[in-house]
């Protein structure tokens, strides 16, 4: 792993544990085993480091959207997206913890809000396509609902990873959408 990757992973862990605003770059440097100047050389600023973390997470989620771009059967694409989303939740708890913390920090919202909103809009527009193909009465609303469900599950799991029934929720959600149980469907 390169110094740049070590800095990114260390910052993610510390931001998720202590919050963006309560984590100084000096602590990140110390725990990453690098100089503070190296952080600024690679990322420009603490806000630039946060932006890189968000961008990395966004690229992972973007990968989970591949079934929609490959022209897969709409129900299959939704199922694959749900499976990938749950995999990302399981494998990236610190990232999701950070994202949900950012939503609560007014000072950080100014730095990350537009990035997070653009990301949400991108996901929702891609999610709407299979619902439209399946004849949903309101495909945008269906996409927003699925996004909100997965987001809510993420919050619950991040808060209680040892007790939240993530696997059974994944199964339940897949079955719900596999059988067309959404608005505009019988």
N, C-alpha and C positions, 0 to 999 in steps of 0.2 A: 504494500500500500504506500502511495506517495505521501509526502508531507501535506500536500494540498487536500488529499482525501482524509488524512488523519485529522487535520484541522476541521474539516467539514463534519466528520463523524463526532468529534469531541464537542464541537459547538452545538450540534443537534442534541446530543445527550445532556449537555449543561443547560441549554435553553429550555428543553423539555422539563428538566428537573427543577430549575430555579427561576425560570422565566427569562425572556429576552432582556428586559430592562434591568434585571438584577444580576446579570452575568457579565462581568467585565472582560474585555479582550485579554487582559493580563492573566486571568484565571484560565481562559481557553488555551493560551500559549503555554502556560505552566503545565497543564494537564496533558496537552498534546506533545509536550517535549520539544517545542519550537520557540523561536523568538517572536515577540509581539509584532515586530516589523515584518516578519514573513506573512503574518495574517493580512496585514495591510497591503503587502506587495501582491498577494494572490487575490484578495477580495476588495481592496480599496477602503473599506470601512466595515464597521460592525453591521450596518444595514445591508451592505453588499454581501456580507456573509449570510445573513438571513435570507436575502434574495436568492442566493445560490442554493440554500437548503430547500426553499420552496420550489425553485425551478427543478431541482433533482426529484423531489416528490411528485411534482406535476408530470415530469417525463415518465415516471413509473405508472401513474394513473393513465396517462395517454396511451401507454402500451396496453393497458387493460381494455382500451376501447377498440383494439384492432378488429375484433369480430364484426363490428359495425362497418368498418371500412372494407372488409374482405367480401362483403355481399353475402354473408352467411344467412341462413334462414332466420327470420326475425326472432322467433322464439328461442332458437339455438343461440343467437347472438346475445339475447338478454340473459340467458342462463350462463353462458361463458363469462359475460361481464360480471354477473353476481359472484361466480366462483373466483374470478380474478380479484374482485374488490375485497372479498373476504380473505383471500390470501395476502393481499397488501395490508389489510388491517392486522392480521396475525403477525406478519413479518416486520412491521414498521410502527410498533406502538409508540416509540418516542416521537416520531414524526407527527403522528395523529394527535398525540398529547399536545405537542407544540402548536399545531394548527388550531386546535380548540382553545388553547390559552391565548393565542394571538387575537382571537375574536373578542376576548374580554379586556384587552389592554388598549386603552384609548390612544396612547402615544404610538403604539406599534401599528394600530389600524391605519394610521396615516401612511406608513411605509408599505404595508402589505395588503391593505384592503382592495386596491384596484387590481392587484395581481390575483388575489383569491376570487374576486368577483368575475374577472375575465375567465379564470379557470372554470368556475362553476358554469358560466354561460356556455363555454365550449363543450363541457360534458353534457349539459342538458340538451343542447342542439343535436348532439350525436345520439343521445338516448331517445329523442323524439322520433327519429326516423323509423325504427322498428315498430313503434306504437302506431305510427301513421300507416305503415304497410299492413299492420294487423287490423286496421279499421277502427282504431280507438276514436271515440267521439271527440276527445280532447287530448291529442298526443303530447302537446307541450306540458299540460298539467300532469299527465301520466309520468312524463320524464321528470318533472319537478318532484312528484310524489316519490318515485323510486329513489331519486337522489336524496330526498329528505329521510327516507326510511334507512338507507345505507348510512347516511350521516348520523342519524340518531343511534343506530346500532354501534357505530364507531365510538360515539361519545360514551355509551353505556359500557362497552368493552374496555375502553381506555381507563375508565374510572374503576372498574371491577374485573380485571382480566382473569382472576382466579375463580370467579363465581358466575360470570355472565355466560349464558348458554350459546356461545357463538356458533358452534357446529349445528345445533338444532335450529337456530334462526336461519342459517344458510339454507338448510334443507327445506324449511318452511317457506322461505321466500322463493326458492327455485320452484317448488311445487305450486305455489300461488300463481306465478307467472307462466309456468309450463301449461297450466290448465286455463289460461286466459282470464284469470280472475282480476280484471281491472275494469275501469269505467268503459262503457260502450261495448262490453263483451257479455255474452250470455253466461 
